[in-house]
Amino acid sequence: MQASWWRRVRAYLSPPRLAEPPWRLALAACPLAQRLDGDHQETLRQLVATFLARKRFHALAGAELTEQLQVLIAMQACLPVLRQGPGALRGWRDVLIYPGEFKVQRSHHDDRTGVVSEGEDVLIGEAWEHGPLVLSLADVQLDLKQPWDGYNVVVHEIAHKLDMLDGPPDGVPPLPPHIVRRHWIVAFQRAFDHLANDVARGRDTLIDPYAAESADEFFAVVSELHWSQPAVLRRADAAVAELLTAYYGPSPAPH
């Protein structure tokens, strides 16, 4: 019994290298990972093995979740932490997979009137602070088929998870020493304000208008652009694009 317990602990702390067949199959189905150089692919492979050892997948509402799909979800979830390392995936364990869009109940408290209203949102992804990562499998698969369209639900929700490493999401994740926090805050606030103003005036924007919802959604949306349409992000805001490159590393997407 003791030996079995220790084997489980050792596998958690130092998971075995991901076997060649599932790794190659997943790599062939994930253009983002295909375009990484050899060293970064090897780092990603180690991160994916760690993710699979430490996280638990749960298929809900009839979702058909194969082993390959689990590897592909882990692969995309680990791309944003290539520079941050496995510690950036701490604080949560479960990955909930729905077959498609899912509904969540929301409560809203109006500070001015004191009225609490109930509502229902339809989502394709959600990240809870200290809780699960929730994903629509249909949208995960769509992102794999259309990797350069500016959207990636797994990257979006992992960006929220990174943002929540130091508390409630505010668009400022814990930053590495080479990024000055003040520079990040000033650049992102300026870009967010500019986008929110354009959206309020009904102008067309290069960044998805959903990013104007809040600072944390802005960070998640531009993270998607970094990984899937970096040229669009540079045209929209060069300063934000440069900071995300410093944070995530160069995007493997076509430039």
C-alpha positions as CSV (number, residue, x, y, z in Angstrom):
1,M,0.0,0.0,0.0
2,Q,2.8,2.4,0.9
3,A,4.7,1.7,-2.3
4,S,1.6,2.2,-4.4
5,W,1.0,5.6,-2.7
6,W,4.6,6.6,-3.3
7,R,4.3,5.7,-7.0
8,R,1.3,7.9,-7.3
9,V,3.0,10.8,-5.6
10,R,6.1,10.4,-7.7
11,A,4.0,10.3,-10.9
12,Y,2.3,13.5,-9.8
13,L,5.6,15.3,-9.0
14,S,7.5,14.0,-12.0
15,P,5.1,12.6,-14.5
16,P,6.4,10.2,-17.2
17,R,7.2,11.6,-20.6
18,L,4.1,11.6,-22.8
19,A,4.2,8.5,-25.0
20,E,5.1,9.0,-28.7
21,P,1.9,7.9,-30.4
22,P,-0.5,10.2,-28.5
23,W,2.0,13.1,-28.7
24,R,2.4,12.7,-32.5
25,L,-1.3,12.4,-33.1
26,A,-2.0,15.5,-31.0
27,L,0.8,17.5,-32.7
28,A,-0.6,16.6,-36.1
29,A,-4.0,18.1,-35.1
30,C,-2.7,21.3,-33.4
31,P,-1.2,23.8,-35.9
32,L,-0.2,26.1,-33.0
33,A,2.1,23.4,-31.5
34,Q,3.3,22.3,-34.9
35,R,4.9,25.6,-35.6
36,L,7.0,25.7,-32.4
37,D,10.6,24.9,-32.8
38,G,12.0,21.6,-31.5
39,D,13.1,22.9,-28.0
40,H,9.7,24.5,-27.4
41,Q,7.9,21.4,-28.6
42,E,9.9,19.4,-26.0
43,T,9.0,21.9,-23.3
44,L,5.4,21.7,-24.3
45,R,5.5,17.9,-24.2
46,Q,6.7,18.0,-20.6
47,L,4.1,20.5,-19.6
48,V,1.3,18.4,-21.2
49,A,2.4,15.3,-19.3
50,T,2.3,17.4,-16.1
51,F,-1.1,18.8,-17.0
52,L,-2.5,15.3,-17.6
53,A,-1.1,14.0,-14.4
54,R,-2.4,16.8,-12.2
55,K,-5.8,17.6,-13.8
56,R,-8.9,15.6,-13.9
57,F,-11.2,15.7,-17.0
58,H,-15.0,15.4,-16.6
59,A,-17.3,14.9,-19.6
60,L,-20.7,16.4,-19.0
61,A,-24.1,16.3,-20.7
62,G,-23.0,13.5,-23.0
63,A,-19.8,15.0,-24.3
64,E,-17.6,12.4,-26.0
65,L,-14.1,13.0,-24.6
66,T,-11.4,10.7,-26.1
67,E,-7.9,10.4,-24.8
68,Q,-6.6,12.3,-27.9
69,L,-9.0,15.2,-27.2
70,Q,-7.7,15.4,-23.6
71,V,-4.2,15.6,-24.9
72,L,-5.2,18.3,-27.4
73,I,-7.0,20.4,-24.7
74,A,-3.9,20.0,-22.4
75,M,-1.6,21.0,-25.3
76,Q,-3.5,24.3,-25.9
77,A,-3.8,25.0,-22.2
78,C,0.0,24.6,-21.8
79,L,0.9,26.9,-24.7
80,P,0.4,30.1,-22.6
81,V,2.6,28.8,-19.8
82,L,5.6,27.8,-22.0
83,R,7.6,30.6,-20.3
84,Q,5.8,30.5,-16.9
85,G,6.3,26.8,-16.3
86,P,4.0,24.3,-14.6
87,G,3.6,26.4,-11.4
88,A,1.4,28.8,-13.4
89,L,-1.2,26.0,-13.6
90,R,-1.5,25.7,-9.8
91,G,-4.6,26.3,-7.7
92,W,-7.1,24.2,-9.5
93,R,-7.7,20.6,-10.7
94,D,-10.8,19.9,-12.7
95,V,-11.5,20.4,-16.4
96,L,-15.3,20.2,-17.2
97,I,-16.2,19.5,-20.8
98,Y,-19.6,20.2,-22.3
99,P,-20.4,19.0,-25.8
100,G,-21.2,22.6,-26.8
101,E,-22.5,25.9,-25.4
102,F,-23.6,25.7,-21.7
103,K,-25.8,27.8,-19.5
104,V,-24.9,29.4,-16.2
105,Q,-27.1,31.2,-13.7
106,R,-25.9,34.7,-12.7
107,S,-26.9,37.1,-9.9
108,H,-26.4,40.8,-10.3
109,H,-26.5,43.3,-7.5
110,D,-27.2,46.9,-8.5
111,D,-25.2,49.0,-6.0
112,R,-27.4,52.1,-6.7
113,T,-30.8,50.6,-6.2
114,G,-29.9,47.5,-4.1
115,V,-31.9,45.3,-6.4
116,V,-30.6,41.8,-7.1
117,S,-31.6,40.3,-10.5
118,E,-31.2,36.8,-11.7
119,G,-30.2,35.9,-15.2
120,E,-28.8,33.2,-17.5
121,D,-25.7,33.4,-19.6
122,V,-24.8,31.1,-22.5
123,L,-21.1,30.4,-22.6
124,I,-18.4,28.5,-24.5
125,G,-15.9,28.7,-21.7
126,E,-15.4,29.8,-18.1
127,A,-12.6,29.8,-15.6
128,W,-13.4,29.9,-11.8
129,E,-11.0,31.3,-9.3
130,H,-9.7,28.2,-7.4
131,G,-12.2,26.2,-9.4
132,P,-12.6,24.3,-12.6
133,L,-11.8,25.2,-16.2
134,V,-15.1,24.8,-18.2
135,L,-15.0,24.4,-22.0
136,S,-17.3,23.7,-24.9
137,L,-15.9,20.8,-26.8
138,A,-17.4,22.0,-30.1
139,D,-15.5,25.3,-29.8
140,V,-12.3,23.6,-28.9
141,Q,-12.6,21.5,-32.0
142,L,-13.5,24.5,-34.1
143,D,-10.3,26.3,-32.9
144,L,-8.2,23.4,-33.9
145,K,-9.7,23.5,-37.4
146,Q,-9.5,27.3,-37.7
147,P,-6.4,28.2,-35.7
148,W,-5.7,31.6,-37.3
149,D,-9.1,33.2,-37.0
150,G,-8.3,35.2,-33.8
151,Y,-10.2,33.0,-31.4
152,N,-9.1,30.2,-29.0
153,V,-11.4,29.3,-26.1
154,V,-8.7,27.3,-24.2
155,V,-6.1,30.1,-24.5
156,H,-8.8,32.6,-23.4
157,E,-9.7,30.7,-20.3
158,I,-6.1,29.9,-19.3
159,A,-5.4,33.6,-19.6
160,H,-8.1,34.1,-16.9
161,K,-6.5,31.4,-14.8
162,L,-3.1,33.2,-15.1
163,D,-4.8,36.5,-14.2
164,M,-6.3,34.9,-11.1
165,L,-3.0,33.6,-9.7
166,D,-2.7,36.7,-7.5
167,G,-6.3,37.3,-6.7
168,P,-9.5,38.3,-8.5
169,P,-9.0,38.9,-12.3
170,D,-7.9,42.4,-13.1
171,G,-6.0,42.1,-16.4
172,V,-2.6,42.0,-14.7
173,P,-1.3,38.5,-14.1
174,P,1.9,38.0,-12.0
175,L,4.6,39.3,-14.2
176,P,8.1,38.0,-14.7
177,P,11.0,40.3,-13.6
178,H,11.8,41.5,-17.2
179,I,8.3,43.2,-17.5
180,V,7.8,46.4,-15.5
181,R,4.3,46.2,-13.9
182,R,3.7,49.9,-14.3
183,H,4.5,49.7,-18.0
184,W,2.0,46.8,-18.3
185,I,-0.8,48.7,-16.4
186,V,-0.4,51.9,-18.4
187,A,-0.3,50.2,-21.8
188,F,-3.2,47.9,-21.1
189,Q,-5.4,50.6,-19.5
190,R,-4.8,53.0,-22.4
191,A,-5.6,50.3,-25.0
192,F,-8.7,49.2,-23.0
193,D,-10.0,52.7,-22.7
194,H,-9.4,53.3,-26.4
195,L,-11.3,50.1,-27.3
196,A,-14.2,50.9,-24.9
197,N,-14.5,54.3,-26.4
198,D,-14.6,53.0,-30.0
199,V,-17.2,50.3,-29.0
200,A,-19.4,52.9,-27.3
201,R,-19.3,55.0,-30.4
202,G,-20.2,52.1,-32.7
203,R,-16.9,52.1,-34.5
204,D,-15.4,49.0,-36.1
205,T,-12.5,47.6,-34.1
206,L,-9.7,45.1,-34.8
207,I,-10.1,43.7,-31.3
208,D,-13.3,41.8,-30.6
209,P,-15.7,44.3,-28.9
210,Y,-16.2,41.7,-26.1
211,A,-12.8,42.8,-24.8
212,A,-14.4,46.1,-23.8
213,E,-16.5,44.3,-21.1
214,S,-13.7,44.6,-18.5
215,A,-10.0,44.7,-18.0
216,D,-9.7,41.0,-17.4
217,E,-11.7,40.2,-20.6
218,F,-9.5,42.5,-22.5
219,F,-6.4,40.6,-21.4
220,A,-8.0,37.2,-22.3
221,V,-9.1,38.4,-25.7
222,V,-5.8,40.0,-26.7
223,S,-4.1,36.8,-25.5
224,E,-6.2,34.9,-28.1
225,L,-5.0,37.3,-30.7
226,H,-1.4,36.9,-29.7
227,W,-1.6,33.2,-30.3
228,S,-3.7,33.2,-33.4
229,Q,-3.5,36.6,-35.2
230,P,-0.5,38.5,-33.9
231,A,-0.3,40.7,-36.9
232,V,-3.8,42.0,-36.2
233,L,-2.9,42.6,-32.6
234,R,0.2,44.6,-33.7
235,R,-2.0,46.8,-35.9
236,A,-4.5,47.3,-33.1
237,D,-2.0,48.2,-30.4
238,A,1.8,47.6,-30.9
239,A,2.6,48.3,-27.2
240,V,0.2,45.6,-26.0
241,A,1.5,43.2,-28.6
242,E,5.1,43.8,-27.5
243,L,4.2,43.2,-23.8
244,L,2.4,39.9,-24.6
245,T,5.4,38.7,-26.6
246,A,7.5,39.4,-23.6
247,Y,5.1,37.6,-21.4
248,Y,4.1,34.6,-23.5
249,G,7.1,34.4,-25.9
250,P,6.9,34.8,-29.7
251,S,3.7,33.6,-31.3
252,P,4.0,30.6,-33.6
253,A,1.1,32.0,-35.7
254,P,1.8,33.3,-39.2
255,H,2.9,36.9,-39.1
